[in-house]
Amino acid sequence: MWLEQIKKPEGMIKLLQALAYQIGSQVSYNELSTTTGIDIKTIEKYITIWTHLYTALFAGYFLALMSVFYYATRVAARMRRD
């Protein structure tokens, strides 16, 4: 799993802080590497991990909403029949 690739979680936190200061601005891997002292390949790996995590969380949220919607439509249809 990709979470096992994280060897230094403090580096991830440092990168998140650097990104937080850059909100609304264009950033580059080189700039992030210089700011944080983290290797560019590691920065790419962390961003890939966050992308996978975001996708997984969004998919889970979407499926939960769809199941609630499905349940609500079934209940509404049953109430109309009764």
C-alpha positions as CSV (number, residue, x, y, z in Angstrom):
1,M,0.0,0.0,0.0
2,W,1.2,3.5,-0.7
3,L,1.0,4.7,2.9
4,E,3.9,2.3,3.8
5,Q,6.1,4.4,1.5
6,I,6.1,7.3,4.1
7,K,9.4,7.0,5.9
8,K,9.5,10.4,7.5
9,P,6.0,11.7,8.3
10,E,7.4,15.0,9.6
11,G,8.5,15.7,6.0
12,M,4.9,15.4,4.9
13,I,3.8,17.9,7.6
14,K,6.6,20.3,6.5
15,L,5.4,20.0,2.9
16,L,1.8,20.6,3.9
17,Q,2.9,23.7,5.8
18,A,4.8,25.0,2.8
19,L,1.8,24.4,0.5
20,A,-0.5,26.1,3.0
21,Y,1.6,29.3,2.7
22,Q,1.4,29.1,-1.0
23,I,-2.4,29.0,-1.3
24,G,-3.5,30.9,-4.4
25,S,0.0,31.0,-5.8
26,Q,1.7,28.8,-8.4
27,V,4.3,26.5,-6.9
28,S,6.9,24.2,-8.4
29,Y,8.5,21.0,-7.1
30,N,11.8,22.8,-7.2
31,E,10.5,25.7,-5.0
32,L,8.9,23.3,-2.6
33,S,12.1,21.3,-2.4
34,T,14.2,24.4,-1.7
35,T,11.7,25.6,0.9
36,T,11.3,22.3,2.8
37,G,14.7,20.6,2.2
38,I,12.9,17.6,0.8
39,D,14.0,15.7,-2.3
40,I,11.9,16.4,-5.4
41,K,11.2,12.7,-5.9
42,T,9.9,12.5,-2.3
43,I,7.7,15.6,-2.9
44,E,6.2,13.9,-6.0
45,K,5.6,10.7,-3.9
46,Y,3.8,12.6,-1.1
47,I,1.6,14.5,-3.6
48,T,0.8,11.2,-5.3
49,I,-0.2,9.7,-2.0
50,W,-2.4,12.7,-1.2
51,T,-4.0,12.4,-4.6
52,H,-4.8,8.7,-4.0
53,L,-6.1,9.4,-0.5
54,Y,-8.3,12.3,-1.8
55,T,-9.7,10.1,-4.5
56,A,-10.4,7.2,-2.1
57,L,-12.2,9.5,0.4
58,F,-14.2,11.3,-2.3
59,A,-15.3,7.9,-3.8
60,G,-16.4,6.7,-0.4
61,Y,-18.3,10.0,0.3
62,F,-19.9,9.7,-3.2
63,L,-21.0,6.1,-2.6
64,A,-22.4,7.0,0.8
65,L,-24.5,9.8,-0.7
66,M,-25.7,7.6,-3.5
67,S,-26.8,4.9,-1.0
68,V,-28.7,7.6,1.1
69,F,-30.3,8.9,-2.1
70,Y,-31.3,5.3,-3.2
71,Y,-32.8,4.6,0.2
72,A,-34.7,7.9,0.2
73,T,-36.2,7.2,-3.2
74,R,-37.2,3.7,-2.2
75,V,-38.9,5.0,1.0
76,A,-40.6,7.8,-1.0
77,A,-41.9,5.2,-3.6
78,R,-43.1,2.9,-0.8
79,M,-45.0,5.8,0.9
80,R,-46.7,6.7,-2.4
81,R,-47.9,3.1,-2.8
82,D,-49.4,3.0,0.7
